[in-house]
Amino acid sequence: MVNRSRRVDQAKRIHQYLPDPLRYSKEIFKFGYVRGVILEAALKSELLMQLKLKFTGVFFYKPMVFILCLMPFALLVMNAINNELGPNPVEEMIRTLGDWGIYFLLIGLSISPARKILNQTWLICYRRMIGLFAFFYASMHFLSYIWFDQFFSVAEIVEDIIKRPFITIGFICFLLLVPLALTSTNRMMKRLKKNWGRLHKIVYPVSMLALLHYFMMVKADYLVPGVLLVVLSLLLGYRLVLKFKR
């Protein structure tokens, strides 16, 4: 009897340390519920963060930047409709579109230096858009020339390109911009790999040729192309300094 009572006492003491199945299942449920609440809160926080970035970050400002880049073209079209382009509307239209093509080329070239100097990495998100707008304005510049100035006469266009050097240089600039625009997608970046970076370095000689085209086109006032030349020299000089430092 004594041995039996001892065994019962030992079993009771051991049972105290063993987990109660019902209590243990409740703890598991409680832990799972808490973990679910924490996970739900984390997902909500992540969703709110994404919405905040979308409405206050790059994704929110991109449409605004797109509209701002399109404003010069819209204003030019409005002035053309209202006959407010001056005594020579065709020349005014062609030159304005060409000017904005050069402006956007220089803005695109300034994004990388600004990103490094100001330590603002988000600026790089706008470089593709700016580059495509440079091509857009260059395309409209060329289209307005062959449409309103040459009336799509292939013979006259070819003759003009051959006889007038500044038009020859402008035509070369436009041809060099075409592959840059066509390969600006993420798919082409993945396909070309390292060759993509080599190809897009063409933008440097294109910018120089575009300014040469500008200088040769103007006849008296060299202030604006002179300022653009200084800006381009600073942008290219900055890149050369970085290259030699490496």
Secondary structure, 3 states (H helix, E strand, C coil): CHHHHHHHHHHHHHHHHCCCHHHHHHHHHHHHHHHHHHHHHHHHHHHHHHHHHHHHCHHHHHHHHHHHHHHHHHHHHHHHHCCCCCCCHHHHHHHHHHHHHHHHHHHHHHHHHHHHHHCCHHHHHHHHHHHHHHHHHHHHHHHHHHHHHCCCCHHHHHHHHHHCHHHHHHHHHHHHHHHHHHCCCHHHHHHHCHHHHHHHCCHHHHHHHHHHHHHHHCCCCCHHHHHHHHHHHHHHHHHHHHHHHC
